[in-house]
Amino acid sequence: MVLTLHNLRPHEGATRLESLFLRWFRKLTREAITLIDGVHAGLVAHYIPHGHYKDVYPATGPVSADSDVVAFVGAVRAYKGVDRLVQVFVNHPSNEFRLIVAGGVSDPRLGDEVRALGGHDERVELRLTSLTSNELSDIIDQCFLIVLPFREVLNSGTALLALSLGRPVLMPLGPGSAALQVEFGARWVRTYEGDLTGDVLIGQATQARDDIRRGLGELNWESREWDEIARRHAEVYYLAAGMVRER
């Protein structure tokens, strides 16, 4: 068995049965793959980064400092801190920016909470429904910054999606965001420490727009090209099977 470490533990906890299966899987694991170099959860793990999404979603236009939209996109779940994002945005007096929250909600109570927080504010647009690839790309195309205020996260596919479509991201500081920042630069991957506040959000958005005017620089995706990732995965699976792959 080959185990890929996406996160160190389930986002929303695990049932007793799930915990038993996870422990069993670890005992069966021959090789492990980590998506962040140095994060291995006690296993000897091969570092293979997650691939980009440049060819998966419809292309967006270049990021523009003329946009006033910051956005959260993706499934709305409790650990992602969307309620906190809407709350601090609504409570901040600045009228300089607009907020879009777009993505499906699996917990009706969370959806109701987010609507109660932001539904009355004309600066906030809530699209709490599952999105097609075209709809997702269209929303990202409108904004200049993607905000991902996760309460706890190691890897974020949404962050990679945003970067793949040419949009900088704002995330809490942690191993995953720190690694992305080293790879892509602090202008593309912005971080904050502690709880998200309105001043942090508006301040980071203002700085992000200034950076866009100065130029963000080009992103290098060489290590995240899918052909290279496939080759490295194949090598790990050959190791797990006790085979030596011919080159």
C-alpha positions in Angstrom: 0.0 0.0 0.0 1.1 3.6 -0.8 -0.2 6.3 1.5 -0.5 9.9 0.3 -0.5 12.5 3.2 -2.8 15.2 2.2 -3.4 16.3 5.8 -2.2 15.0 9.1 -5.7 14.2 10.3 -9.3 14.4 8.9 -10.6 17.9 8.5 -13.7 17.4 10.5 -12.7 14.5 12.8 -13.1 10.8 12.3 -15.5 8.2 13.5 -14.2 5.4 15.6 -14.5 3.1 12.6 -12.6 5.6 10.4 -9.9 5.9 13.0 -9.5 2.1 13.1 -9.2 1.9 9.3 -6.6 4.7 9.3 -4.5 2.9 11.8 -4.8 -0.3 9.8 -3.8 1.5 6.6 -0.7 2.9 8.3 0.4 -0.7 9.3 -0.1 -1.8 5.7 1.8 1.1 4.2 4.9 0.2 2.3 5.7 3.6 1.0 4.3 7.1 1.7 4.1 10.3 -0.3 4.0 13.7 1.2 2.8 16.9 -0.6 4.9 19.1 1.5 8.6 18.6 1.9 9.5 17.7 5.5 5.9 16.9 6.6 5.7 13.1 7.0 3.6 12.3 10.1 6.2 9.9 11.4 6.5 8.0 8.1 9.4 7.8 5.7 7.8 9.7 2.9 8.7 10.7 -0.6 8.1 14.4 -1.4 6.0 14.8 -4.6 4.2 18.2 -5.0 0.6 18.5 -6.1 0.2 19.3 -9.8 -1.1 22.6 -11.2 -4.6 23.2 -12.6 -3.6 25.3 -15.6 -5.0 23.0 -18.2 -8.0 21.7 -16.1 -10.2 24.8 -15.8 -11.1 27.4 -18.4 -8.4 30.1 -18.7 -8.9 33.5 -16.9 -7.6 36.9 -18.0 -4.6 38.5 -16.3 -5.1 39.7 -12.7 -6.0 43.4 -12.7 -5.6 46.1 -10.0 -8.7 47.7 -11.3 -10.8 44.9 -9.7 -12.2 45.6 -6.3 -13.3 41.9 -5.7 -11.8 39.5 -3.1 -13.3 36.1 -3.1 -13.6 32.7 -1.4 -14.2 29.8 -3.7 -14.7 26.1 -3.1 -16.8 23.9 -0.8 -18.0 25.9 2.2 -17.2 23.8 5.3 -16.8 24.6 9.0 -13.0 24.2 9.1 -12.5 26.7 6.2 -13.5 29.7 8.3 -15.9 31.2 5.8 -18.2 32.5 8.5 -15.3 34.3 10.1 -14.3 35.8 6.7 -17.9 37.2 6.1 -18.2 38.5 9.7 -14.9 40.5 9.7 -15.6 41.8 6.2 -19.1 43.0 7.1 -18.0 44.5 10.3 -15.2 46.6 8.7 -16.3 50.1 7.6 -14.2 50.1 4.4 -16.2 50.4 1.2 -13.2 49.9 -1.0 -13.7 46.2 -1.7 -16.4 43.7 -2.5 -16.5 40.1 -1.3 -17.8 37.0 -3.2 -18.3 33.7 -1.4 -19.0 30.9 -3.9 -19.3 27.2 -3.3 -21.6 24.5 -2.2 -22.6 24.0 1.4 -23.1 20.5 2.9 -24.2 21.7 6.3 -27.5 23.7 6.1 -26.9 25.3 9.5 -23.5 26.7 8.3 -25.2 28.0 5.1 -27.9 29.8 7.2 -25.2 31.3 9.4 -23.2 32.7 6.5 -26.4 34.1 4.9 -27.4 35.7 8.2 -23.9 37.3 8.5 -23.6 38.6 4.9 -26.9 38.5 3.2 -27.9 42.1 4.2 -24.6 43.7 3.1 -24.6 45.1 -0.5 -20.8 44.6 -0.6 -21.2 40.8 -0.2 -22.3 38.4 -2.9 -23.2 34.9 -1.7 -23.4 32.0 -4.2 -23.8 29.1 -1.9 -24.2 26.4 -4.5 -22.0 24.0 -6.3 -20.2 25.5 -9.2 -19.3 24.3 -12.7 -15.8 24.7 -13.9 -16.9 27.6 -16.1 -18.7 29.3 -13.2 -15.6 28.9 -10.9 -13.3 30.3 -13.5 -15.6 33.2 -14.1 -15.7 34.2 -10.5 -11.9 33.9 -10.2 -11.6 36.1 -13.3 -13.5 38.8 -11.5 -11.3 39.0 -8.5 -7.8 40.1 -7.7 -7.3 38.1 -4.5 -8.5 34.7 -3.3 -8.9 34.6 0.5 -8.7 31.1 2.2 -9.1 31.7 6.0 -8.9 28.0 7.0 -8.9 27.4 10.7 -6.6 24.4 10.1 -5.1 23.2 6.9 -1.9 21.6 5.6 -2.6 21.4 1.9 -5.0 23.5 -0.2 -6.1 22.5 -3.7 -8.0 25.8 -3.9 -4.8 27.7 -3.3 -3.1 25.9 -6.2 -6.2 26.4 -8.4 -6.1 30.2 -7.7 -2.4 30.4 -8.4 -2.8 28.3 -11.5 -5.4 30.8 -12.8 -3.2 33.7 -12.0 -4.6 35.0 -8.8 -2.7 35.6 -5.6 -3.9 34.1 -2.4 -4.2 35.1 1.3 -3.9 32.2 3.8 -3.1 31.7 7.5 0.6 31.0 8.1 1.3 27.3 8.4 3.5 24.6 6.9 1.6 24.5 3.7 1.3 28.2 3.1 4.9 28.8 4.1 6.1 26.2 1.6 4.0 27.8 -1.1 5.3 31.2 -0.2 8.9 30.0 -0.5 8.1 28.4 -3.9 6.1 31.2 -5.5 7.0 34.3 -3.5 5.3 36.6 -0.9 3.5 38.7 -3.5 1.6 35.6 -4.8 1.1 33.8 -1.4 0.3 36.3 1.3 0.0 35.0 4.9 -1.2 36.2 8.3 -0.8 34.9 11.8 -3.5 34.3 14.4 -7.2 34.9 13.7 -8.3 36.8 10.6 -9.5 40.3 11.4 -11.1 43.0 9.3 -8.0 45.2 9.5 -5.8 42.3 8.4 -8.1 41.4 5.5 -8.5 45.0 4.2 -4.8 45.7 4.8 -3.7 42.6 2.9 -6.1 43.3 0.1 -4.8 46.9 -0.2 -1.2 45.6 -0.3 -2.1 42.9 -2.8 -3.5 45.4 -5.2 -0.5 47.7 -4.9 1.7 44.6 -5.6 -0.3 43.9 -8.7 0.3 47.4 -10.0 4.1 46.9 -9.4 4.0 43.5 -11.0 3.8 40.1 -9.4 6.3 38.3 -11.6 6.0 35.0 -13.4 5.1 31.7 -11.6 7.4 28.7 -12.3 5.4 25.5 -12.5 8.2 23.2 -13.7 8.2 21.0 -10.5 4.4 20.7 -10.7 4.0 19.6 -14.3 1.9 16.4 -14.4 4.2 14.3 -16.6 7.0 14.7 -14.0 4.6 14.1 -11.1 3.3 10.9 -12.8 6.9 9.7 -13.3 7.8 10.2 -9.7 4.6 8.5 -8.5 5.3 5.5 -10.7 8.8 5.2 -9.1 7.2 5.1 -5.6 4.7 2.4 -6.6 7.5 0.3 -8.1 9.3 0.6 -4.8 6.2 -0.5 -2.9 5.8 -3.5 -5.2 9.5 -4.5 -4.7 10.3 -3.9 -8.3 13.0 -1.9 -10.0 11.7 0.2 -12.9 13.7 0.1 -16.1 14.7 3.5 -17.4 
